[in-house]
């Protein structure tokens, strides 16, 4: 059955697409795909650095609230264009429709950055945070240095080894079973929500005096006193905030495998962001109700573990809950691996990648983009093991987020451009609020410019400009393969790599 006919049949499920994939994703699985990636390492690792940069926990909560609102605006843009072109690929496909000239440059640069740097390094970061929580739980928590000095002295490489094992396991599941990948995502998403609810409730109880052994952390009595007045510093803080929210567009990468995208995509994406925003604000309120600001800053990535240790004590707080938080982070890792296979497969299908037919193939036996997942695994191992020993978590987060927000902003602006290029497109069954779209574009511009301004907020082992500079360099380097593939090779062979766009627009204009 043609894909267009499939889209017109609201009750139709598990219909083969032309690429061999099947429509098996419903509303709950779609929402779980976004929630599973959003609730990853970010909410358990970034609030401390956001509070440090912004100056106060109360301002940190304001920033996370803004992060939820802006993410919702971005999601509306992705819903609009995802319904217009309900196939796998996400921004890679949307940018191609939004920016046809010169020869799909913007889409190609996005594919280059996502495949070569953004997603592999993101998986490496989540793998590292997963490992840190598990080592914290199994090796003495805050007492690891005295109880297990050998582990402590070699913890960096131990983290990487555990992370590699987790990434191998996630890759194997996504390679061999779509059904079990989705089941695992659903189960771990339920665990994430339960964990954040536990953290939220216990934090509120502790603040009310219900946990007598915990003194008042004193964070809320100071209000906004001490809040940073450096406007540019908030670009760095918001990068960390949006790292925690990143994943709201994840379901769009697999929209071609949704049973009924035009009905289910808005529900799945909207449900995911609203739920996560509420849970984040409750969790951050709980963290800083229990953990004093300076102690939170010292804890940094393992703030969640320090919180549970204080509230629940040695066994539950230092072992059981950090293990569960680690599993929550692992859920984000699985969601990234699941999505990247579809992105690599889409890039190969569009022939962005030389000799990409093998990468574009879905396994006939397992209905998964097996070769694409293997390709991503190799790149992920490079990002995991290549950096020198040391704490590079914040560095990688800032590096990842720079190109991500450049392309998020361009995708949203592209949705606005398409309203003018295709004003009467019949497949536009949903129209996002223009005010929220413009707000999202402005935030993207802010996050693309201000990280290059010296605020003193990134004091550490690397210059403040290094992460965004490398993010920008990763984009610029993409011009080289784009030229050789989309101009030199295309002209030499007489092929048109843009023809699929017009086929898409004709197919879904109903």
Residue pairs with C-beta under 8 A, 6 or more apart in sequence:
1 15
3 17
3 18
3 87
3 507
4 507
4 508
4 510
6 12
6 15
6 17
6 23
7 86
7 260
7 261
7 262
7 508
8 510
10 260
10 263
11 260
12 23
12 259
12 260
13 23
13 24
13 259
14 22
14 23
14 24
14 259
15 22
15 23
16 22
17 23
17 87
17 256
17 257
19 88
19 256
19 345
19 349
19 360
19 362
20 361
20 362
20 363
20 364
20 367
21 88
21 256
21 257
21 362
21 367
22 178
22 257
22 367
23 256
23 257
23 258
23 259
24 178
24 179
24 182
24 257
24 259
25 33
25 182
25 251
25 254
25 257
25 258
25 259
25 264
26 258
26 259
26 264
27 264
27 267
27 268
27 271
28 186
28 268
29 182
29 185
29 186
29 268
30 251
30 254
30 258
30 264
30 265
30 267
30 268
30 269
31 251
31 267
31 268
31 269
31 271
31 272
31 275
32 182
32 185
32 186
32 189
33 185
33 250
33 251
33 254
33 268
33 335
33 338
33 339
34 247
34 248
34 249
34 250
34 251
34 268
34 269
34 272
34 273
34 276
35 189
35 192
35 193
35 247
35 272
35 275
35 276
36 185
36 188
36 189
36 192
36 247
36 250
36 331
36 332
36 334
36 335
37 246
37 247
37 250
37 332
37 335
37 336
37 339
38 244
38 245
38 246
38 247
38 248
38 250
38 272
38 273
38 276
38 332
39 189
39 192
39 193
39 196
39 276
39 279
39 328
39 331
39 332
40 126
40 129
40 247
40 328
40 329
40 331
40 332
40 333
40 335
41 125
41 126
41 129
41 130
41 301
41 329
41 332
42 240
42 243
42 244
42 245
42 246
43 196
43 244
43 279
43 280
43 283
43 284
43 304
44 129
44 133
44 301
44 302
44 303
44 304
44 305
44 325
44 328
44 329
45 129
45 300
45 301
45 302
45 303
45 304
45 393
46 240
46 241
46 243
46 244
46 397
47 60
47 64
47 244
47 284
47 287
47 288
47 296
47 303
48 296
48 297
48 299
48 300
48 301
48 303
49 237
49 240
49 297
49 300
49 394
50 60
50 63
50 64
50 237
50 240
50 241
51 57
51 59
51 60
51 288
51 293
51 296
51 297
52 297
53 228
53 233
53 234
53 236
53 237
53 240
53 457
54 60
54 63
54 227
54 228
54 233
54 234
54 237
55 226
55 227
55 228
56 219
56 222
56 223
56 224
56 225
56 226
56 227
56 293
57 219
57 220
57 284
57 287
57 288
57 293
57 296
58 219
58 220
58 222
58 223
58 224
58 227
59 224
59 227
59 228
60 237
60 284
60 288
61 281
61 284
61 285
63 234
63 237
63 238
63 241
64 241
64 244
64 277
64 280
64 281
64 284
65 277
65 281
66 238
66 241
67 238
67 241
67 242
67 244
67 245
67 277
68 245
68 273
68 276
68 277
68 280
68 281
69 277
70 242
70 439
70 440
70 443
71 242
71 245
71 248
71 273
71 277
72 248
72 270
72 273
72 274
72 277
72 436
73 412
73 432
73 433
73 436
73 437
73 439
73 440
74 248
74 249
74 408
74 412
74 440
75 248
75 249
75 269
75 270
75 273
76 432
76 433
76 436
76 437
77 411
77 412
77 415
77 432
77 437
77 440
78 90
78 91
78 94
78 248
78 249
78 252
78 269
78 411
79 265
79 266
79 269
79 270
79 430
79 432
80 415
80 428
80 430
80 431
80 432
81 94
81 97
81 98
81 411
81 414
81 415
81 418
82 90
82 94
82 252
82 255
82 261
82 265
82 269
83 261
83 262
83 265
83 266
83 427
83 428
83 429
83 430
84 97
84 418
84 425
84 427
84 428
84 429
84 508
85 93
85 94
85 97
85 427
85 504
85 505
85 508
86 255
86 256
86 258
86 261
86 262
86 265
86 508
87 93
87 255
87 256
87 346
87 504
88 253
88 254
88 255
88 256
88 257
88 342
88 345
88 346
89 253
89 256
89 342
89 343
89 346
89 347
90 249
90 252
90 253
90 255
90 339
90 342
90 343
90 346
91 107
91 110
91 114
91 249
91 252
91 407
91 408
91 411
92 107
92 110
92 111
92 114
92 343
92 346
92 347
92 350
93 107
93 346
93 504
94 252
94 411
94 414
94 415
95 104
95 106
95 107
95 110
95 407
95 410
95 411
95 414
96 104
96 106
96 107
96 350
96 498
96 501
97 414
97 418
97 501
97 504
97 505
98 106
98 410
98 411
98 413
98 414
98 415
98 417
98 418
99 105
99 106
99 107
99 410
99 414
99 417
100 498
100 501
103 482
103 486
103 487
103 490
103 497
103 498
104 350
104 486
104 497
104 498
104 501
105 479
105 482
105 486
106 407
106 410
106 414
107 350
108 352
108 478
108 481
108 482
108 485
108 486
109 407
109 475
109 478
109 479
109 482
110 407
110 410
111 343
111 346
111 347
111 350
111 352
112 352
112 474
112 475
112 477
112 478
112 481
112 482
113 403
113 407
113 474
113 475
113 478
114 340
114 343
115 340
115 343
115 344
115 347
115 353
115 375
115 376
115 379
116 379
116 474
117 383
117 399
117 400
117 403
117 474
118 400
118 403
118 404
119 336
119 339
119 340
119 343
119 376
120 340
120 376
120 379
120 380
120 382
120 383
121 380
121 383
121 396
121 399
121 400
122 246
122 336
122 400
123 167
123 333
123 336
123 337
123 340
123 376
123 380
123 383
124 163
124 167
124 380
124 383
124 384
124 396
125 393
125 396
125 397
125 400
126 329
126 330
126 332
126 333
126 336
127 162
127 163
127 164
127 166
127 167
127 333
127 380
127 384
128 159
128 160
128 163
128 384
128 393
129 301
129 329
129 393
130 162
130 163
130 166
130 326
130 329
130 330
130 333
131 158
131 159
131 160
131 161
131 162
131 163
131 166
131 326
132 159
132 301
132 302
133 302
133 304
133 305
133 322
133 323
133 325
133 326
133 329
134 162
134 322
134 323
134 326
135 144
135 151
135 155
135 158
135 159
135 162
136 144
136 302
136 305
136 318
136 322
137 305
137 318
137 319
137 320
137 322
137 323
137 326
138 319
138 323
139 147
139 148
139 151
139 152
140 146
140 147
140 148
141 305
141 309
141 314
141 318
141 319
141 322
142 306
142 309
142 318
144 151
144 152
144 155
145 152
151 158
156 389
156 390
157 389
160 384
160 385
163 384
164 381
164 384
164 385
166 330
166 333
167 333
167 337
167 377
167 380
167 381
167 384
168 377
170 330
170 333
170 334
170 337
171 337
171 373
171 374
171 376
171 377
173 180
173 181
173 184
173 334
174 181
174 334
174 337
174 338
174 341
174 368
174 373
175 363
175 366
175 368
175 370
175 373
175 374
176 366
176 368
176 370
177 366
177 368
178 257
178 366
178 367
178 368
181 334
181 338
181 368
184 331
184 334
185 331
185 334
185 335
185 338
188 327
188 328
188 330
188 331
188 334
189 331
191 324
191 327
191 328
191 331
192 328
192 331
193 275
193 279
195 321
195 324
195 325
195 328
196 279
196 280
196 282
196 283
197 279
197 282
198 321
199 282
199 283
199 286
199 287
199 304
199 307
199 308
200 279
200 282
200 283
200 285
200 286
201 286
202 211
202 286
202 311
202 312
203 282
203 283
203 285
203 286
203 287
203 289
203 290
203 307
203 311
204 282
204 285
204 286
204 289
205 211
206 214
206 286
206 289
206 290
206 311
207 216
207 220
207 286
207 289
207 290
211 311
214 290
214 310
214 311
217 288
217 289
217 290
217 291
217 292
217 293
218 292
219 288
219 289
219 292
219 293
220 288
220 289
228 234
228 457
230 455
230 456
230 457
231 450
232 450
232 453
232 455
233 455
233 456
233 457
234 450
235 446
235 447
235 449
235 450
235 451
235 453
236 398
236 451
236 455
236 457
236 458
236 464
237 457
238 443
238 446
238 447
239 397
239 398
239 401
239 402
239 405
239 447
239 451
240 394
240 397
240 398
240 401
242 401
242 404
242 405
242 447
243 397
243 400
243 401
244 280
245 273
245 276
245 277
245 280
246 401
246 404
247 332
247 335
248 269
248 272
248 273
248 276
249 269
249 408
250 335
250 336
250 339
251 258
251 265
251 268
251 269
251 272
252 265
252 269
253 339
253 342
253 343
254 338
254 339
254 342
255 261
255 265
256 342
257 342
258 264
258 265
258 268
262 429
262 430
266 430
286 307
287 296
287 303
287 304
287 307
288 296
290 307
290 310
290 311
291 299
291 303
291 306
291 307
291 310
295 306
296 303
296 306
299 305
299 306
300 393
301 393
302 322
304 322
304 325
305 318
305 321
305 322
305 325
308 316
308 317
308 318
308 321
308 322
308 325
309 317
309 318
309 322
310 317
311 317
312 318
312 320
312 321
337 373
337 376
340 372
340 373
340 376
341 368
341 369
341 370
341 372
341 373
341 376
342 369
342 372
343 372
344 353
344 359
344 369
344 372
344 373
344 375
344 376
345 359
345 360
345 362
345 369
345 372
347 353
347 356
347 359
348 356
348 357
348 358
348 359
348 360
348 372
349 356
349 360
350 497
350 500
351 495
351 497
352 485
352 486
352 497
353 359
354 485
354 489
358 371
359 369
359 371
359 372
359 375
360 369
360 372
361 369
361 370
361 371
362 368
362 369
362 370
363 369
363 370
383 396
387 396
390 461
391 461
394 458
394 460
395 460
395 462
395 466
395 467
398 451
398 458
398 467
398 468
398 471
399 467
399 468
399 470
399 471
400 471
401 447
401 471
402 447
402 448
402 451
402 467
402 468
402 470
402 471
402 472
403 471
403 472
403 474
403 475
405 443
405 444
405 447
405 448
406 444
406 448
406 471
406 475
408 440
408 444
409 440
409 441
409 443
409 444
409 445
409 447
409 448
410 444
412 437
412 440
412 441
412 444
413 441
415 432
415 437
416 434
416 437
416 438
416 441
418 425
419 428
422 428
422 505
425 505
425 509
426 509
426 510
427 508
427 509
427 510
451 464
451 465
451 467
451 468
452 465
452 468
452 469
454 464
454 465
455 464
456 464
457 464
458 464
485 497
486 497
489 495
490 496
490 497
